[in-house]
Amino acid sequence: MKRIVLILCVLLIGGVAYRSAPMFHEFWKMASDDPIVYASDIEAFTAADEQYPPPINAVLFVGHSNIRFWDDLQDHMQPLTVIRRGFGGAKVNDLLFYADRIITPYQSRAIVVNIGGNDISSGLGNVAKEPPDVFATYQKLIAYIRAQRPDPPIYFLALTASTSDPEYQRRAIALNKLVKDYSAQGKNLFYMDASEAILNAEGSVSPELLRSDGAHLNAAGYALLAVPVRQRLLDDEPGWNRVN
């Protein structure tokens, strides 16, 4: 009997470790400030582009794991066509480093960027950065994109500030404000806050909308988040071909 219990415990621990391995691998990459740790992720995007040429005039969604896990993005954004380029653990500087491979090569009509959450997060070896430092790198990212693609509108999908960590919440609110003010003054730069779609009456994300890791949205959460994002893009679409 003891042997059976021991075997069951080993199987249980093994199963948990197997399911958790990708998450811990992502945390390991997030803790690094070297973009090279994402080389294999970017190579996978390049290989996919070679096998299936990306569509012209699509909306490019790019960023960290919130974009990577959005499996139903194409269905949610209909009738718009999308390209999804998210890699878990990514920071703003990682997008800047790989922009010439996963942002500027695409002939996209619009670009939606969701990034910065990993920059301001602490724990598991990651050293949180303060909002002004993250924002300065975001400005460099926009400048680089604009040098190659001067016209497509760029949307910053705001970070969800709902969290039990007051320091993360402070940084998220501050970074959102910096980008919002910056976008209001820029050409074809926009700020999009869709977080209310996934918040409950207490102002937090309901557990039933999160994956088992408690940090990322599940399918139901993405379905709710998609509604205001899709509507904003459709409302703005008639003006995308107009240069401000």
N, C-alpha and C positions, 0 to 999 in steps of 0.2 A: 504493500500500500504506500509506504514511504517513497519507494522508487517511482511509483506512478505520479505521486504528488510532485516529486523532484523533476520528473520529465515535463510535467505540465507547467511548472514554474519556469523551467528553461525555455520552453516553447513560447510562453507568454512574454518573457523578457526579450527573447529574440524577435518576436513580432513587434513589440514596441520599439526596439532599436531599429528594426528595418524601416518602420514607418517614420521614425524620427530622423533617420540619417540624412535625408535631403534637407530638412530644416536646419540641422546643426551644420551641415556643409554650407548652407546659405549664410548662417551666422558667422562662420569662419571667414567667408569672403567679405561680408559686410564689415568685419573688424579690420580689414586691410585697406590701406589707402593707395595700394598699387593696382591700377586698372588691369594689369596683366592677368590677375586672377580670373578675369572674365573672358579670357581669350577663347576658351572652348565654347562658351555661350555665343560669342560673336561669330565664330566659325560656323556654328550651326545655323545662324541666320543667313550667312553668306551662302552656305550650301543650299538652303531652302530657296533663296532667291535665284540661284542658278538652275535649280530643278523646276521651280514654279515661278516664272517671272512675275514680280509684284505688279498689281494693277496701276494704271495711270489715273490720276485725279481721285485717289482714295484719301481718306482721312487717316493720318498716321497717329497712332497711340503709342507713346514711348515712355519708359520709366522703369520703376522697380517692380517688386513682386505683385503690387496691386494690379498692374497691367498684365504681368505674366500669368496670374491665376484667372484672369477674366476670359474664361474659355468660350463663353457665349457672346463675346463682344460683337462679332459680325451679325448675329441674329438680332441682338439688342439694338443695333444702330441702323437697321433697315429703314429706308431704302438706300442709305449711304453705304458705300463700300469702304472697308477699313483695312489697314495694315497694323498688326500688333507686334510690337517689339519691346517686350519687357523682360528684364532679367533680375532674378532675386538677389537682394542685398545691394543693388546698385545705388551709388551716390551721384550727386550732380557732376562731380569731376569725371566720373566714369562715362556719363553721357557725353561730356565734352571730349573726352579722349577718343571715343568711338563714333562721334557724330558723323565723320566722313564715311562711315560704313553702314550706320543704321538710321540716319536722319536725312542728310543732304542728298544722297543718291536717288531717293524716291521723288518722283514727280507728283507729290501729294498736294491736294487742294487746301488742306489745313493740317495743323499739327497740334495734338493734345499731349501735354507733358505732365506727368505725375511723378514727382521726384522730390527729394529733400527729407523724407521721413527717416531714412537711415542715417543721414548726416547728423540729425539732432537727437538721435536715440542713443541711450547709454546701456551698458550691460553686456555681459558675455564678451568682454574684451574690446568692445567698441567705445571709442572716446568721442563723446558728443561734442559737436561744434556749435558755436553760438550763431544765431540767425544772421547777423551782419556778414559773417565770413561765408556762410552758405549762399547768401544772396549775392555776394560779390562774384562767386563762381557761376551762379545762375546768369548773371549779366554777361559774363564771358561766353557762356553757352549760347545765349541769344545773339550776341555779336557775331559769333562764328557762323551760326545758322544764317543770319541775315547777309553775311558776306557771300554766301553761296546761293541762298534762296531769299531774295529781298521781299517777295510779295505775299506768300501764303500767311494767313492769320495763324498766330500761335496762341494757344490757350493753356494757361496754367491751371490744372485741376487741383484745387486747394487740398491741403492736408487736413484730415479729420482730427480735430484737436481733442476729441473725447477720449480720455485715458485716465487710468488711476494714478499715473505718474505726473505730479504737478509740474515738474521741471520740463518734461516733454510737452505738456500742454502749453506752458508758457512759451517755449521755443516755437511750437507750431503756430500759435496765434501771432507771434511776432513775425515769423517768416512769411506767413500768409499776408500780413499787412504790408510788409515791404514789397512783395511781389505785386500785390493789388495796386498800390500807389504807383509803382514803376510801370505797370501795364497801362494804367490810365493816362500816362503821359507819352506812351510809345506808339509807333505806327504799327497797326495791325497786331497789337498785343492785347490779350484779353485775360481776365481773371474769371474763373468759373468755380463757384462753391456749390457743390451738390450734396454736401454732407447731411443736410437736414432730412434727406430722403431715407437715411438709414438710422436716424437717431430716435429714441423713444421719448416718452414724456419727461424722463429724468435727465435727458440730454446725453445719454450714452448709447452705444451700439448694443442692441439686444443680443444676448448670447445665441439665440436661434438663428441669427444672421451671420454667425462666424463659423469658420472651419474649426476642427478639433484643436488646432494650435492656439485658438483664442485671439489671434492677431490679424487674420486675413478673412475677408468676406467669403461666404459660401455662395452657392448658386442663387439662393433666395435673396441674399444681400446684394449681389450684383444686379439682379433683376430690378430691385428698387432703385439702386444708384443709377441705373441706366436711363430711367425715365427723364429726369431733369437734364442729364447730359445730352441725350438724343434730342430733346426738345430745343435746347439752346442751340445746338448745331444746325438743326433744321430751320430755326428762326433766323439764324445768321447767314445761312447758305446763299440767299440771293445776292448778298453783298460781297461774297468771297472773291469774285472776279474784279471787284472795284478796288483800285489802289487809293488809299486814304491820302 
